Structure formats: C-alpha cells, structure tokens
Amino acid sequence: MKINLTSVFVDDQDKALRFYTEVLGFVKKTEVPLGEHRWLTVVSPEEPEGTELLLEPDEHPAVKPYTTALVNDGIPVTSFAVDDVHAEFERLCGLGVHFTQEPLELGPVTTAVLDDTCGNLIQIAEYK
C-alpha cells in the first residue's frame, strides 16, 4: 500500500494553482472540469508520477471551521520535504511568502511554516 493522493482545502482553485506552481514549484498534473470546480492536482517536478496533491474546494460546511481552527492554533495542515529549509525560506521570502514560523532546528529535523494564501498553514521540513 502507498499514498497516491492527498489533498488541501483551498478557498480559490485558480489562486491555489498559481501559488502551488509559480511560488512553491509544483507542476499541474490533472485538471478535470466538475461543474463550477475541477479535479485539480499538482505534483513535485522531481517525482511527476509520485503522490498527487489535490487542490480541493473548501465548500463543505465542516471545512472552514476546521481550517480556521488549525490556522488560529498555528498548526500546519500538511508538510512538504525540502533539501534545505534555510535556502527555501530565503527563496520563498524573496517571492513575498509570509511565514508564521521561521526555520527552527528540532533535533534531526528543521522546519518552517508558511501561509499558502488559500486558507492553510504548510510546514516545510528538512530531515537530516
């Protein structure tokens, strides 16, 4: 068994696609029209056949209270692996990304937390 798809709820699929591709560096994998929304996924350019991230509309009534509570408590909804948290932090800051946690060394892992502009906090992590 392996993970092939995971999702983040987003308040605007177009805005999310721009952020996740143009800023974070993912590439669009799938786009299937589904009425007013789309089945819209991105993948790492390093693993184009790897795990897909679904940019899922946040319209279910349970989503906004859930994501709001996570953001208010500073809890990331997911984590992405990077080779160098400090370098990625600098690169993303240069692109105007807002971080709620600067790089923090936690033993064998270094993390930072960013705001994806679509209603979520996202952790980036470097494992040593």
C-alpha positions as CSV (number, residue, x, y, z in Angstrom):
1,M,0.0,0.0,0.0
2,K,1.2,3.5,-0.7
3,I,-0.2,7.1,-0.7
4,N,-1.0,8.2,-4.2
5,L,-3.2,11.2,-3.4
6,T,-3.7,13.7,-0.6
7,S,-5.5,17.0,-0.5
8,V,-5.6,20.5,0.9
9,F,-8.8,22.5,1.0
10,V,-8.4,25.8,-0.8
11,D,-10.6,28.9,-0.9
12,D,-9.9,29.5,-4.6
13,Q,-8.6,26.9,-7.0
14,D,-7.1,29.4,-9.5
15,K,-5.3,31.2,-6.8
16,A,-4.1,27.9,-5.3
17,L,-2.8,26.7,-8.6
18,R,-0.8,29.8,-9.1
19,F,0.7,29.7,-5.6
20,Y,1.5,25.9,-5.6
21,T,3.0,26.1,-9.1
22,E,4.5,29.6,-9.6
23,V,5.7,30.0,-6.0
24,L,6.2,26.6,-4.4
25,G,7.3,25.0,-7.7
26,F,4.9,22.1,-8.1
27,V,3.6,21.3,-11.6
28,K,0.0,20.7,-12.6
29,K,-0.8,17.0,-13.1
30,T,-4.5,16.7,-13.6
31,E,-7.3,19.1,-14.4
32,V,-10.8,17.7,-15.0
33,P,-13.8,20.1,-15.1
34,L,-16.5,19.2,-12.5
35,G,-19.2,21.8,-12.8
36,E,-18.1,25.0,-11.2
37,H,-14.9,23.3,-9.8
38,R,-12.2,21.0,-11.1
39,W,-10.4,17.9,-10.1
40,L,-7.1,19.8,-9.9
41,T,-3.9,18.1,-8.8
42,V,-0.2,19.1,-8.6
43,V,2.9,17.0,-8.2
44,S,6.6,17.5,-7.5
45,P,8.6,18.1,-10.7
46,E,11.1,15.7,-9.1
47,E,8.5,12.9,-8.9
48,P,6.0,13.5,-11.7
49,E,4.4,10.1,-11.2
50,G,4.6,10.5,-7.4
51,T,1.9,11.5,-4.9
52,E,-0.6,14.0,-6.2
53,L,-1.8,16.9,-4.1
54,L,-5.5,17.7,-4.8
55,L,-6.4,21.4,-4.6
56,E,-9.9,20.8,-3.2
57,P,-12.5,23.5,-2.9
58,D,-13.3,24.3,0.7
59,E,-17.1,24.4,0.3
60,H,-18.1,21.6,2.7
61,P,-19.6,23.2,5.8
62,A,-17.1,21.4,8.1
63,V,-14.0,22.7,6.2
64,K,-13.9,26.4,7.2
65,P,-14.3,25.8,11.0
66,Y,-11.6,23.1,10.7
67,T,-9.1,25.1,8.7
68,T,-9.7,28.3,10.7
69,A,-9.1,26.4,14.0
70,L,-5.8,24.9,12.6
71,V,-4.6,28.4,11.4
72,N,-5.6,30.1,14.7
73,D,-3.6,27.5,16.6
74,G,-0.7,27.7,14.3
75,I,-1.0,24.1,13.1
76,P,0.1,23.2,9.6
77,V,-2.3,21.1,7.6
78,T,0.5,19.2,5.9
79,S,4.3,19.1,5.4
80,F,6.5,19.1,2.4
81,A,10.0,17.8,2.4
82,V,12.8,20.1,1.1
83,D,16.6,19.6,0.9
84,D,17.5,22.9,2.7
85,V,14.9,24.7,4.8
86,H,17.0,27.8,5.2
87,A,17.6,28.1,1.5
88,E,13.9,27.5,0.7
89,F,12.9,30.0,3.4
90,E,15.1,32.7,1.8
91,R,13.8,31.9,-1.7
92,L,10.2,32.0,-0.7
93,C,10.6,35.2,1.4
94,G,12.1,36.7,-1.7
95,L,8.8,35.9,-3.5
96,G,6.8,37.5,-0.8
97,V,5.6,34.4,1.1
98,H,4.6,35.0,4.7
99,F,6.0,32.6,7.2
100,T,4.4,32.1,10.6
101,Q,7.4,30.2,11.8
102,E,11.0,30.9,10.7
103,P,13.4,27.9,10.4
104,L,13.6,26.0,13.6
105,E,16.0,23.3,14.4
106,L,14.3,20.4,16.2
107,G,17.0,17.7,16.6
108,P,17.0,15.6,13.4
109,V,14.6,18.0,11.6
110,T,14.5,21.6,10.7
111,T,11.0,23.1,10.0
112,A,9.4,26.4,8.9
113,V,5.7,27.2,8.5
114,L,4.2,29.3,5.7
115,D,0.8,30.7,4.8
116,D,-0.3,29.3,1.4
117,T,-2.7,32.3,0.9
118,C,-5.5,29.8,0.3
119,G,-6.5,29.2,3.9
120,N,-3.8,26.9,5.1
121,L,-0.5,26.8,7.0
122,I,2.0,24.5,5.3
123,Q,5.2,23.2,7.0
124,I,8.4,22.6,5.1
125,A,10.8,20.2,6.6
126,E,14.4,19.1,6.1
127,Y,15.3,15.7,7.6
128,K,19.0,15.2,8.4
